[in-house]
C-alpha cells in the first residue's frame, strides 16, 4: 500500500503543484470486420524541456488555457511530472474552471466527386435528421447529465468533467471542483476547404458517403491556413478550438492506413502553446457510434494536453497490442473500443432525444500505480473495467 501525501515535497508519493494550462493527439478503435478499421492516433509532437518550462510560464500568466502541474512517484520507483488542463484538484477552494471554447464547423468538398460534407446542414442519416453541430452541442460533452462512476454519483455535469472528478475523487468528493466548457460554446462561421483528388477520396457507407483525407495534408492546412484566418475571430492559445467534421476521416500517408475519426493536438502558435481537437461525427454508417471518439480525444486533451505526459511503459491493453508498449498519459488508449480489452461504454439519452455513446476512460492511478486508487469506487477506470493498476511493459496488462 502506498501512502498518498498532499505535499510539494519531493519526498511525497503524490505531489500536485501549482496551477498552469497545455495540448495532445490519438488512435481509434478497430471496428468489426465488416466495417472500416478505426485508428486512434497517438500524439507525435514532443516539446523540449526548455519549451515545456516556457509553456508553464505562459500558463501562469494566462497566455494559454489554464494548466496545472503534477509530480507522482510511480510503482516503478521513478518520479513523473506532467501538466493537465484546469486547476489542481486539491487546490484550496476547489473552484470550478470554465475553459473558453470555440466550435468550428469545417465544410469539406472532395474534388474527386464534388461531394460536400457539411456539419452545419441537416442530414437524413443522422439521429433526428439533425446537423452534426446541433448534435455535438446537445451531447453530454457540452450539456449536463447525471453520472455515476463505479457506483459513485460524481455530479450532474458534462462527461469529461465527470470523468475528471471521478479521476481524483479522493481529493474532490463533496466539493464544487469542476473543469467544464460553456454549455453554449461559441460556434463560428463554417470554414470551407476543398480536398484535392490526390489528398482524399469519397467512399460509400451503409447510409451515406464518407470522405477520407490524408492527415499530413490536412494538418498543414489546419495549422498554416485555417488557424491564421481565425485569429481575428478570437481563436488563440487562451481558448480551446474544436474543429467539427461530418463523416470525414483521415489516413496516414496512404489510404490503406485509415481511418482516424478524431484527435487532439498542440503546436506553438506564434511561440505560444496552442491546443486543439478535430473530431468527426459519422453519419455514413461505416463506423457507427456517436461521440465515442470525441469523448476519447477531449478527455485526453484534458489529461495530456501536450501529448507527452510521461508514465511507466504500459501495454497489452486497448489499442496497444501485446508485445508493444506506450509511455504517455493517454486516458482513452488502454480502453479504446473494438480491441481485445473488454470495455464498458456509457449510453446517455439527452434532452434532444438522442442516445449518445461515450467511451470508458482510464484513471490517472492506473498509469502510476497509486494504491489505493484516487479514483471513484477505488477502481482504475471510470466504468469498472480496470480493478487494478497497470503492469510494467513488457509484458504489460493490468493487476
Secondary structure, DSSP 8 states (H G I E B T S, - for coil): --------STTSSEEEEEE------EE-----TTS----EEE------HHHHHHHHHHHHTTSSS-EEEEEEE-TTS-EEEEEEES--TTSTT--EEEE-EEEEEEEEEETTTTEEE-TTS--TTSGGG--HHHHHHTSTTTS-EEEEETTEEEEEE-HHHHHHHHHTHHHHTTS--EEEE-TT-EEEEEEEEEE-GGGEEEEE-SSSEEEEEEHHHHHHHIIIIIHHHHGGGT-STTSEEEEEEESEEEESSSTTSEEE-EEEEEEEETTEEEEEEEEEE--SSSS--SSHHHHHHHHHHHH-TTS--EEEEE-SBTTB-TT--EEE--TTGGG-TTSSS----EEEE-TTS-EEEE---B-HHHHHT-SS-SSGGG-SBTTSS-SS-B--TTT--B-
